[in-house]
Amino acid sequence: MVFGAGGRAGRAVLAEAERRGIDATPVVRDPARHPDVAGAVPGDATSAADVERVARGHDAAIVAVYAAELDTAAYGPAMRALLEGLERAAVPRLLLVGVATTLPGEHGVPVFEEPEFPADWRPFSRARADELDVLERYAGPVDWVLLTPPMELVEKPGDTRYEIRNFGGPLTYAALACALLDEAAEGRHHRRQIGVSGT
């Protein structure tokens, strides 16, 4: 299942899943706003009850939700709700799309904590780091991986090349989709954040 199926990353995952013959359930908060997303079901990734309802019977959840309107204080609790819902639904695997500013920079701290990082952007990045903190402290049964693309995500149909590393070249949405689905199928990484970049 794909939370955030109406966004660019979510749509790319759905397209790649269809190409691979994978039956992926698209989940959006309001299907009426996404009439072109076939089979979309309503669900909010920040609600444990919603997650449990839509996730039951699935092998993995991919979360490609960009919720800039969410209160920055709500990101940590929202991640806990997501994990709680997946636990209740007995979904064993969680793949999430992260943001590059939470990756370690040249001084070994997250990019958003570097002195030169724009102060206006720091609250959102700190909120996304709160999500990672929740994941890293989580000791429950859901096996998670946070796949983090570079700051430059681009539309380039057909380019699905990627490599696992921090801050490489620009990454296409198609390549990000391949990285997510490859990880869901192969399970090469466990309970960690990894960088995904273009080649």
N, C-alpha and C positions, 0 to 999 in steps of 0.2 A: 504494500500500500504506500501511497505517496501523499504526504501532507504538504500543502502548498502547491497543489497540482495546477493551479491557475497562473503561477508565475513562470518566468522564463526557465529557471532551473527545473522546476517541476514538470513543465511541458516537455523539456528535453529528455527527462527521465522516462516519461510516458512513451515518447516516440521511440526511444532506444529499447524500452521493454517490449513494445509491440514488434519492433524489428527482430528481437530475439525470441519471440513467441512466448513471452512471459505475461501472465494475466495480472496486471497491476491495477489495484483499486485507486482511482483518483479521489482525494479528499480536499474539499475547500470549505471555507466557512459559510459561503452563500452560493449554492449552485446557480441561482438565478443570475448572478453576476458573471458567470462563466458558461453561457449556453453552448459554446463550442467545445467544451471539455466533456466528451461522451462518457456517460455513466458516472458522473461526479456525484459523490455522496456528501452530505453536510457533516462537518466535524471541525472542532477547534482543538488544536494541538496543545493548548494551554489548559484544557479541562480534562481532568482524570476520567470523569464519567463519559465524556465524548470519546476520548481515546479508547477506553475499554469497549464501548459500543461498536465503533467502526473497525477496531483492530482484531477483534476476536476471530480466530480461524486463519490468520495470516502468519507467514513464516518470518517476515521482516517488515520493519517500518523505515521508510526514508522520509526525513524531514527536511524540506527545502523551503522553509517559511521565512520570509523577510517581513518583520513586524515592527517597522520603525516607529509606529504610533503607540506601541506598548510602553507604559511607564517603565523607566529604567529600573525601578525597584522591583518590578514584577518578573524579570527574566529568570532569576534564581528559583522563585516559587513555581513559575511556569514549567521549568525543567523538571522539578520534583513531581509536578502533576503529570507530566508526560510519562515519566518513568513509572509512576504509580499505576497509571492507566494501562501501560504495556504489561506490567506485572500481573494485574488482574486479568488481562486478556490472554496471558501465557504466551506472549510474543517474545521469542528468545533473542532477537537481533535488532539493533537500532543503528542506522546510519544517518548522520546529520551533516548539513553544510555549515561550515563555520565562516569566520571573517578573518582576513589576513592580519589585521592589527593585533590579534591575540597570539600570533606566533612570536617566538623569541627573535629579537633583532640583533644587531651587531654587538650590543653590550650584554647580551644574554638575558635581557628582560623583555617582556612583551613589548611590541612596537609602540603601543599606545602609552607606555610608561617612559619612553625615551624623552629626554628634555625638549627636543625640537618638535615633538608631535603637537599638532594644532589642538589647543585647549578645548575648542568648541566641539571637537569630535570625540573627546575623551569619555564623556558619560556613556554614549552608546557602546563604545568598545569595552568600557568597564562592565557594562551590563552583560555583554556577550561573554566576557571573562567570568562573570558570576555563573553563567550556565556551565562553563567548563569546570569551575570549582565544584559545582554540584555533581557533575559527572565523575570527577576524579575522587570524590569522597563516597560515591555510591558503592555499596557492597552487595547489592541485590543480584538477582539472576539474569537481568538483561545485559547482554554483551554489546557494548556500544563502541562506535568509532566516529570521531569528528573529523571529517575530510574538509580541509581548508584550502580554497583556491587562492591564487594571487589577487591583488587588488584589481587587475585588469581581466575581466571576463568579457568575451567578445562573441558575437554571432558570426559563425563561419561554418555553414552547413557542410557536412562531410568530413570535417577535420576532427577526428576522434583520438588524436595522439595525446598522450599525457605521460608524466613520470611522477613518482612519489618523491618530492623534495620541496623544500620551502623556497619561496620567492624566485621561481624560475621565470620562464617566459609567459606571455599572455596565454590564457586557457580559454578554449571555446566551451560554450554550454554543452555541446554534444560530447566533448571529451570529459567534462565533469560528470555527465550522465553515465558514461562508460565506466569511469572510476567508481562511482557509487554502486552500479550494478555488478561490476567485477568483484568489488569487496563484499557485497551481499552474497554472491555465489561462492567465492573462494575463501572468505574469512581469513585473510592473511594478517590482519592486525586486530588487536583486542584492547579495549579500554584505554585508548590514547588518542591524542590529536595528531594528525599527520597532514603535511602539506601536499598539495596536488598542483602541478604546474604543467604548462605547455612544454613541448620539446624544442 
